[in-house]
Amino acid sequence: MWNLLEHHDIAKIVRRMPPWIVKEYEIWKSLIYRHGPEILRQFPGYHDELLKGQRKGERSSRLSQKYRVIYTVNRKLITVYVLEVTPHNY
């Protein structure tokens, strides 16, 4: 089992999201908690990827076409730290 930590602002962000995105986020968290971040690569819809530039070292997963989860992975502590859930800017 993996530890899943969320940034302290995530609760406020989640309250403002559409209910179906909250449900997708809960499913995403459940997968991470049980199987770790590697499981996301088995589901192409999440389009899990390593970020570049200022966000180097962070990862992104799609919850929908618009919403993304930005997170980091610490394998030594078996921890996933969710930094933000945000609408993607195009």
C-alpha atoms as one frame of an Amber mdcrd trajectory, in Angstrom:
protein
   0.000   0.000   0.000   1.132   3.520  -0.817   0.735   6.624   1.319  -1.243
   9.362  -0.382  -0.704  12.903   0.871  -2.547  15.946  -0.445  -1.543  19.584
  -0.398  -3.580  21.490   2.211  -5.444  23.433  -0.526  -6.776  20.306  -2.263
  -9.899  20.150  -0.068 -10.890  23.682  -1.136 -10.191  22.933  -4.783 -12.225
  19.716  -4.732 -15.277  21.505  -3.279 -15.377  23.763  -6.359 -15.010  20.977
  -8.938 -17.933  19.320 -10.737 -19.174  16.188  -8.913 -18.174  13.850 -11.750
 -14.569  15.135 -11.603 -14.533  14.565  -7.828 -15.611  10.974  -8.501 -12.811
  10.548 -11.082 -10.312  11.961  -8.570 -11.502   9.498  -5.900 -11.043   6.599
  -8.354  -7.557   7.900  -9.203  -6.663   8.089  -5.496  -7.953   4.557  -4.916
  -5.775   3.173  -7.724  -2.697   4.973  -6.388  -3.323   3.881  -2.810  -3.733
   0.211  -3.697  -1.293  -0.264  -6.580   1.053   2.725  -6.759   1.613   5.152
  -9.630   2.792   2.456 -12.065  -0.811   1.214 -12.440  -1.740   4.452 -14.234
   0.320   3.434 -17.263  -2.050   0.499 -17.805  -4.944   2.934 -18.359  -4.259
   5.081 -21.443  -7.078   7.484 -20.508  -5.021   8.883 -17.634  -2.210   9.803
 -20.045   0.198   9.799 -17.089   3.383  11.669 -17.962   6.505  13.228 -16.510
   6.448  17.022 -16.732   9.211  19.274 -18.043  10.448  22.817 -17.477   9.509
  24.462 -14.178   7.572  21.342 -13.189  10.510  18.981 -13.750  10.248  15.974
 -11.414   6.454  16.209 -11.155   3.916  14.025 -12.942   0.508  14.716 -14.480
  -2.544  12.471 -14.920  -5.740  13.347 -16.770  -9.044  13.139 -14.959 -10.836
  14.503 -18.021  -9.991  16.481 -21.121  -9.821  19.597 -18.930  -8.751  18.509
 -15.407  -5.318  17.219 -14.371  -3.788  15.885 -11.156  -0.236  17.130 -10.584
   1.764  14.970  -8.171   5.219  13.808  -7.103   6.415  10.336  -6.124   8.817
   9.504  -3.292   9.727   5.834  -3.667  11.863   5.678  -0.513   8.853   6.558
   1.652   6.339   4.906  -0.723   4.450   8.196  -0.876   2.523  10.065  -3.556
   2.069  13.786  -2.831  -0.767  15.475  -4.741   0.207  19.072  -5.420  -2.895
  20.266  -7.254  -5.989  19.320  -9.193  -6.464  21.960 -11.827  -8.166  22.738
 -15.109  -5.582  22.477 -17.851  -4.845  25.746 -19.640  -4.628  25.515 -23.397
